[in-house]
Amino acid sequence: MTDILDIAGRIKEFHSIVPEGVEIVAVSKFHPAQMIMQAYEAGQRIFGESRVQEFLEKEKTLPKDIRWHFIGHLQTNKVKSIIGKTSLIESVDSLRLSELINRESEKAGIITEILLQVHVAAEEEKFGFFPKEIFDFINSLEFLSFKNLKVRGIMGMATNTDDNQRILNDFEKIHAIFEELKSNPNLNQEEFNLLSMGMSGDWPLAVEKGANVIRIGSAIFGSRY
């Protein structure tokens, strides 16, 4: 288990080495509230959670100026419970999920900011739109009907491999999709400006390929326990 006293130092180190303009999401899933507070007191304000019940318990008790990113696969039956509680849902991976987020946001009288998750990695188990699907979705009548969603960009993961060239190639594909979508007239080009890719082990490669949001977990909080 990570020494809790190291967390503040790790946060400060990341804020010193990550290029200006790149947002750090401290992935706090599976870690207790007191560890999140160590990062918070060191200046971190964006945290990432991936399990709805765990997120809701933390969101109730931790400081209200935290910007919560939901980064895990969001089950459709859990959508209602997180509406209005996130700064960004990074993992919107289907038309059905988009419909539900839009509907529940409309009921709540809010606009929910999201990223569309794109799938380019080799692993079949990863979620996300395949590249053709994401373009079809953005150009669909269903997408145009969603008035309570704000698409801020896309999120993607590279293949889980030690082959840096494969990782770079995956990030390059995600970046190319992001750039192509930026010129789509169905998206607000000023608001569509977030490219979330890269984690503890590969974030420098992601930044090299244009990421401006990175998701850092174990390098801040240590291994899960």
N, C-alpha and C positions, 0 to 999 in steps of 0.2 A: 504493500500500500504506500502511496506517495506521502511523504512528510507534508502535512498541511501547511507548514511554514514556507515550503518551497513555491507554493502556488503564486503568491504575489510577485515573487522574483521572476517566475516564468512569464507571467502576464507582462510585466515591465520589459522583459527582454524581447518578447514578441512585438510589442508596440514600438520598440526601438529598431528592429531589423526588418519588419514588414514594410514595404514601400508605401509612401503616402498615397491615399486614395483607395487602398485595399482594406476592406472591413474584415475584422476577425470575429468569427462566431466561435465562442468558447463552448465546445460540445460537452454539456454538463450531464447528459443522460447517464443514469446508473450511479451518479455521485450525489452525496447528501448536500443539504442546504448549507451547512456550515462551510463546505468547500467552495460552493458558489459565492458565499459571502466574502471569502478570502480574495477571490478574483474581483468581486465587485468593489471591495475596498481599495484594490490596487488600480481601479479606474475602468475595469471592463464593464460594459453595459449590454452587450449582445450575447445571448446564451441560446444554445440549441438543444432541444429535447425531441425524443422520438417515440415516447410512449405516452398516450393520452392521460392515463390516470396519474402517472408519476408527474407529468407536466402540471396537471391541475392542482395537485397537492403543493407543488413548489410555488406556482403562480399565486396561490392564495396567501402565502406567508412571506414571500420575499419582496424586496422594494418595488414600488409601483413604476419606477422609471426604467426598469429592465425592459429591454426589447427582446421578446421571445421569438425565436425562429423555430417553427416545427419542421423537423428535417427527416422524420421517418415516414414509412408507408402509413398513410392515413386511411383507416378503414371507414367505409361509408357510414356505418352505424355510429361512429364517434364524431362525425363532423359537427353536429349541433353543439356539442359540449365545449368545443374550443373557439367557436365563432366569437369575435370581439375580444379575445384574449391574446391573440398573436400579433406581432408586428409584421410577420411574413410567414406564409406557408410555402416552404421551398420545394415540397415534394408532390406537386399536383401532377398525377401521372395518367389521367384518363378523362374522357368526356363525362362519364358518370360522376366522378368525383367533382369535376368542375361545376356540373349542374347542381349538385347538392350544396356546395359551398356558396354558389350564387343565390340559391333559393333561401338558405338559412341566413345569409347576409341581408337579403331583401327583407325578410321577416324582422330582423334585428335593426333595420334601418341604417346599416353601415355598408361601407365598401371594404372588401377584404383584399389585401395585397398578396399576390402569389408569384411563385416561379413555376414554370413548366419544367418537369423533369424529363430529360432526354436520355435515351439508352443507346450507348455506342460500345459498351464494354463487352468482352467475350463471355462473361458469365451469364447464363440464362436466367438466374434467379434475381438479377437486379431488375427493379421496376423502372418504368418510364415509357414515354412515347418513342417509338422508332423514328428516325429522321423524317421519313415520308409522312408518317402519321401526324407529326407535329405541324407540318405545313398544311396538311389536309384539315386539321383541326382549326388552325388560325383562319383558314379561308372558308370555313363552314358557316352556314346560316345559324347553327346553334351557337357558335362562338359569338357571332354578332349580336345575338339576343341577350347575352349576359351583361347586365347593367350594373351589377354589384360586385364585379371582379375587376381588379386592376392588375394586369400582367406586367410585372416589373422586369422580367428577364427569364433566364433559364438556369437550371441546375443540372449537373451531370457528374458522373464518376468514371474514372479510368479503370481499366482492367486491373485486377489484383495480381500483380506480377512484379518481379524484380527487374524486368526489362524496361529500362528508362526510355528507350526509343518507342516501345509500344505505348507507354504512358503518354509520352509527348504526342504521339500520333492521335491517341484518343482525345487528348485535350485540344489538339488542333481541329479535329472534327467538330467538337462541341463549339469551339470558338467560331468556326465557319458557319454553323447553323445560327448562332447568335447574330453574327453580322448580316446574314441573309434576312433574318426575321426583322432586324432593325429597320429595314427599308420597306417592310410590308405595310400598306396603307391601313390595314385593320388594327394596327397597334399604334399607340401614342409614342412617337419616337423620342420625346423628351423623357417620358416615364419608363420606357423600356431600356434600362441601362444597367442592369445587374447580371453579372455572369458568375455564378457560384460553382466553383470546382476547386479541388485540392483539399487534402486532409493532412494530418500530422506528418505522414511519410513522404508526401509528394507535392506539398504546397508550393515549393519554389518552382517546380516545373509548371504548375498551373498558372502561377503569376507570370512566368515567362511567356505563356500562351494566352495571356489576356484576362485572367481571372481578376475580378475586383471584390469578390467575397470568398473567403477561405474558411473551412470548418476544422477547427483544431481541438482535438479531444485529449488523447493520451499524452501529447507533448506538454499539456498544461496540467491536467489532473492525474496523470499516471494511468496505470492499467485499471480496467474495471474490476470491481470486486463485489 
